[in-house]
Amino acid sequence: MIKLGKRHRILRAIALVLAATFVSACATGIGPGANLTGAEKMMWSTYAVATPKGMATCVIINRKDPSAPHGIVPVLVTSAHVLSVAPHGPFYLVIRNPRIGSSPQVGILEFQAPDPADRPFFQHPRHDVAALELHIPPEFAKEISLPSFIDEKSIARRGDEPHAGDEISVLGFPRVFPGTEGAFPVLRGGKI
């Protein structure tokens, strides 16, 4: 377990680096030039998030910020009711760090609100959606990676709305804890 200093109160601890076994070929070569299918990219962008009250699925969206480690701030997006049951945390994120030629490392990040009086996430006023910025201190950025193929410019574009008959894929964690090898989400597909 790695504990972060008090000055990094939004990120309180990293725990449990476990070796995962027998992960699909998408576990190697993760990065901007990776030759992955759309489904594999979404799987790497989907995570399990938990509070002391329950667990759900989230996606990580990369927000560009030149002052942040690697030039991005990961933003966790999930249902607002998931985070609002524990408005001050702690929040837990199951992470997968890719390792070339091997299975990814699986771990748990714990995030704590910097000020108990503040709500660390943004909740949409009319929809069940919330966003939480995950500020990773520079000294831990080499050790902590949150792979995601979603950036702030690739979502919510006009003309991308789904229509009846469109093929869709749904990713999620239907069990209490990610039980798949490598802590990957379950993928299901169908038509609207």
N, C-alpha and C positions, 0 to 999 in steps of 0.2 A: 504494500500500500504506500502510495506517495501522498503526503499531506502538503497542501499549499499553505504559504504563510498567511497571516491574518490580513495583510494588506490586499490580498486577493480573495476577499470574502465572497464574491459572487461564485467563484469556483472553489469549493472548500476541499475536495479530496478526489483523488483518483484511486480506484481500488481494483483489485482482482484482475491481474492480467493472466488470462487462462489461454492455454493453447487449444485451438479448435482443430478438429480433425476432418479430413476428407471433404474438402470444400470444392465446389465446381471450379472449372477452369477460369471463371471470372475473378478468382481471387488473386491472380497475378497480373502485373502490368497495369495497375490502376493509375490513371492520370489523364491529363487532357488529350493525349494522343492514343489512348487505349482503344483497341478494336473490340468494342463491346456492342451487343445488341441494345435496342431501346429498353427492353425488359431488364437486362442486366444493369444498365445505368440506373434505372429506377430502383432496383433492389439495393444497389450501393448507396442510394440517396435516402432510403427508408430506414427508420430506426424505431426501437421500442423506447418509450418514455414512461416513467413511473413517478408516483408520489406515494406517501405513506398510505393513501386511500385507494390506490388502484393503478392500473397499467393500461397503456394505449399505444397507438401507432402515431408516428410523426414523420415529417420529412425535414431534411436540412436544405436550406436555400442559402447559397453563397452571396453575401452582400459585399460588394467591393468597397474597400477602405484602405487607402495607401498606408495609413499609420498602423494597421493591424498586422500581426504575423502572417506572412505569405500573401499579404494584400487583400485578405478577405476576413469578414466576420461571419461565422456560421449563425444562421437564424433558424431556430427550431419552430416549426409550424405544426399545430395540432388542434384538436377540438378545445374550445375555451373551457368547457365543463371539466376537462381533465386537470387543467392547471388551477382553476378557480376553487376546487375543493381543498386545496392546500395553497392559498394565495401567497404565502411567504416561503414556500418550500418546506423541506428540501425537495429538489427535483432530481431524478436519476435518469441517465441516458445510457443505454447499452450500446457500446461502440465496437466497431470492427476496424482494426488497423491492418491494411494489406501488407503482406510480406512476399516479395518476389520469390517464386519457386517453392512456396510453403503455404500452409493454411494461415488465415489471418489471426491476429491476436484479438481476443475478445475481452472487453473490460467494462467497467461501470464508472461513469463520471457522476459525481454528486455536485449539484449547483445549489447554492444558498443565496437568498436575497441579501444584498449588502446592508440594507437597513430594514429592520423588521416592520417599520411603519410604511415602507414603500412596497408597491406591488411591482415585481421585476418584469412583468410581461404586459404586452398590449393585447387588449381584447376588443374585437370588433363590436360596435354598439348594437348591431342588429343580427349578426350571424354568429354561429357557434364556432368561431375561429379565433385562435390566439397565436401570438408570436413572441418568442423569447430569444434575445440575443445572447450568444454564448461567447463571452470574452475570455479567450485563453491567454494567460500571461506569456510573454515572449520566451521566458526561460523554460516553459513547458511545451512550446509549439513544435519543437523537434520530436518530442515523445508522443504528442497527442495529434491525431489526424482524424478529421471527420469527412471522409470522402463523400462528395456529392457532385452530381452532374447537373444540378439545377442552379441557375443563377438568376438574379433579380430581373434580368431582361428577357428571360426565356419563358416567363409565365404571364398569364392574363393578357395576352395579345388579342386584339379585335380580330374576329374571323376564326378563332380557334374554338369557339363554343361547340360542344358536342350536339349531335343531332340524332334522331331516331334512326336506327340501323347501323350506327357507327360501332366499330370494334373498340372495346375498352379493356383495360387491365386494372385489376385491383390488387393492391399489396397490403398486407397487414399481419398482425400477430394474434391469431385467434385463441391462443392459450394464455395462461397467466404469465409465463416467462418464455422468451424465445427458445423454443425447443428444437429448432432446425439446426443442422450442422453449420457451424460458423455463425450462428445467431442471425441468419438471413430471414427476411419475411417470407410468408407464403404468397405465391402469385396465382391469381385466378383471372380468367378472361371470359369475355362474352360480348354480347351486343346490347346496345341500349334499346 
